[in-house]
Amino acid sequence: MNDLLQSHAKRSSGSVECLGLTFPSEEARREHFLTLLAEKLKDTTFRKQDGFPQGTDEAILAMSDPPYYTACPNPWLPDFVAQTGTPYDPAKDYRREPMAIDVSIGKSDPVYKAHSYHTKVPHLAIVPSILHFTEPGDIVLDGFAGSGMTGIAAQWCGVASQTYRLQIESEWKKAGFGSPKWGARKAIINELSPAATSIAAGLNFPFDVSYFEARAKSMLTSVQKKLGWMFETKHTDGKSTGRIDFTVWSEVFTCSNCAGEIIFFDEAFDPDSKTVSKEIDCPHCSASATKENMDLVFETFLDTPKGTTERRPRRVPVLIKYAVGRRSFEKKPDSYDIDVIKRVEELGLAENLPTHTLPDCQMTRVGRMKTTNTTSIHHMYLPREAHVLSALWGEAQKEPDARIRNALKFWLDSHFTNMSILNRYRPEVSFPYNPLTGVFYVPSQIAEADPFKAYDNKLKRLISAFSQNHAVAGSSIVSTGTAAKLNLPDSSIDYIFTDPPFGENIYYADLN
Ligand SMILES: C[S@@+](CC[C@H](N)C(=O)[O-])C[C@H]1O[C@@H](n2cnc3c(N)ncnc32)[C@H](O)[C@@H]1O
């Protein structure tokens, strides 16, 4: 680690050029622009503009890496254009033939899979449009950029592999188009949601991948040493220790015929066919029942951050999938498991778990968020997941290099939904992470997945994605604000690739 630390310090200490200025290091560049951004945030006219995020100055500054990324409207967009743009040339022919492109390709690429985002468009599906409609060095704008894939696509035109180039060239030849002009384009990435722009910034800017990998691994090891016991179980042989892959939690109902309590999963799950039936027979009176005609059983608990007594569905652990060595097993939780769960509960609220109340929005007004009384972020995590995520976040916060710190948070954030109570247990699929996409849906059977395994696997994927050298410093600039009013000079954009929000199909604001 010490060697890595030294080589990382060496790599980040060389002088850097940024928007026409030279700095002795990346840290000096960041400090300079952070000071300017902090001053700008005090300007009430700047803050009053439409689409300005509702964050504090501290939160905006903590997320930002100016001038490349600001978690608010980016004041350096005009400078980016002045530095990188090519003035309009009336003598040049800017016309292009129309071109139809399949935007669904590239969904298995590691960069696409690095971090999910609602209705994400793969960069490989955007590249052909950019190649066709622009030239190297041109400025591409995406005003509704979501996770910033247009920025990746613009940079990809300069770093695409030989195999990819040959494939595109041969496809274009067959379709009667000329040869593409390879070479990176510049991208202006704008998006209303800070949650989305933080993903875009995570993807669009290069960083020291080996150092990131070493830091992430050491975080996992240190948290696993402290909290790994939470995901251990005893094998049915009574001797060996197993690692829990996931624990299924089921809601409890009352039979509308006899008022007896029913642990839904115990009656509905058929382990042979791996299906959960919709209709069950009450174990007390044999009356047939469905979830719809039974009442959910609630328990009261002291919601410490709110200082009030609240209600939440009673959830009980009903199934554990675990591994001993390379072999997988399933069992019903036993007294050892119940004891571990109790010990975790006794630890109280995890230190770094956000306790914000969810704002009033469509997602919380209706459906299972409403009927399960899920009103705050800390309601969305079972205690074990909360403790491990909180400890990992605490470790990430300690990283002094801002770019690496953000990369670590990007890695953690990429699994936050999968580690929450939104993760449905779906026995029919082998993939362990199954939240319903496009909504907040609290399932009746939750799969509480092993966070250590989740982050270990994700880390391998991120390394594979980021080692491809997809991002080039200074090629993209990311801004958080409304596309309705962009701080850009007239006639400064060569091409717009955008995928705007469509009607009420997806509640981006609520989900973000
Ligand atoms: C269809 S998504 C774009 C997804 C993107 N193509 C990707 O690959 O991640 C549309 C985006 O528009 C954003 N949006 C909605 N209203 C906006 C506005 N006024 N200005 C900028 N972005 C907005 C939403 O937050 C959402 O992320």
The ligand as a Gaussian input file, in Angstrom:
#p B3LYP/6-31G(d) Opt

LIG

0 1
 C      -34.350000       9.983000     -20.204000
 S      -33.352000      10.604000     -18.921000
 C      -31.778000      10.708000     -19.639000
 C      -30.977000       9.459000     -19.375000
 C      -29.619000       9.539000     -20.038000
 N      -29.739000       9.436000     -21.471000
 C      -28.651000       8.483000     -19.516000
 O      -28.095000       7.722000     -20.322000
 O      -28.452000       8.386000     -18.292000
 C      -33.890000      12.275000     -18.876000
 C      -33.211000      13.111000     -17.794000
 O      -33.689000      14.444000     -17.865000
 C      -33.583000      15.005000     -16.544000
 N      -34.372000      16.250000     -16.514000
 C      -35.699000      16.441000     -16.295000
 N      -36.011000      17.737000     -16.399000
 C      -34.866000      18.397000     -16.698000
 C      -34.540000      19.766000     -16.946000
 N      -35.462000      20.721000     -16.891000
 N      -33.267000      20.071000     -17.241000
 C      -32.305000      19.133000     -17.287000
 N      -32.554000      17.814000     -17.055000
 C      -33.812000      17.451000     -16.773000
 C      -34.052000      13.881000     -15.659000
 O      -33.576000      14.027000     -14.331000
 C      -33.454000      12.660000     -16.378000
 O      -32.243000      12.290000     -15.805000

